[in-house]
Amino acid sequence: MALLQCQSLPGIGCGSIALARARVQQCLAAASHAALLPPLLHANGGRTGLSTASVKAGNAIGFTRRRRRDLRVVVAEASAAAAAAGKVTPASPGSVSISDVLWPSAGAFLAMAVLGKMDQMVAFKGVSLTIAPLGAVCCVLFSAPGSPAAKKYNMFVSQIGCAALGVLALSLFGPGWLARGAALSACIAFMTITGSTHPPAASLPLLFIDGPKFHNLQYWYALFPGAAGCVVLCLIQEVVVYLKKNFKF
C-alpha cells in the first residue's frame, strides 16, 4: 500500500518505502502550513492517514494567518490616512536644516524688536504691545505656520472675542477668581462655537483682569494690544515663510 502511495507522488523514487513515507509526511506538513491542505487531499484521493481534526487545524492556521495579514494591512492604511489628514510628521534631528531653525528664530527676534519699538511710541498711554500672549502667537506663526492655530480666521476671531469676554467678565464679577474662571470658560465655549481654536487668545482675559493698566481701554482692549499685535506678527510671518521656502541651507 505504501508502495502505491509512493508511486502516486511525482518526484519520489520507489526504491525505499521509508523514504516515500517521509516525503509524503513532508508534503502534507507543508500543505497544512500554506492553507493548501484540502486541494492536496483531493489530489491524493484522501489517502493521507490524517484525521479530520488535523485537517481542520491546518485550515484554521492558514485562515488565522490570512486574517492577521489583512489586519496589519488595514492598520497600516489607517495610520497612513491619519498622518496624511493631520499632516503631522515628527521630524528627526537629522532632517532639520539650519535654515529651518534660523528663519523662525530671526522672525521671533524681529517681531519682539518691532513691538518693542511700538511700545516706545505708545508709552504715554501706559500700555504695552509686548505682552505674553503675543509671544505664544509668535511660536505658533513661525514654528508651525500650517497648524490650525496659525490660521488667520482662528487667530483674529479668537483674539477679538476672548479679549472682549475678559472685559465683560471684569465688569460683571470684578477682579478675582470668579471673573477669571467665567472668562476662561466663556472663551473655550466661544472658540468651540465659532470653530476658531487659538490657544494663545485664552490668556488675554486673564491678562486684562489682573492688569490694571489695561482697564482704561475698556472694550478697545478687544482690538489693542492683541489683535493689533497680531497684524504685525502676520506681516513678519509672511517674510519668514518666504525665506524658509526660497533660502534653504
Salt bridges, closest charged atoms under 4 A:
ASP210 OD1 - ARG180 NE 3.12
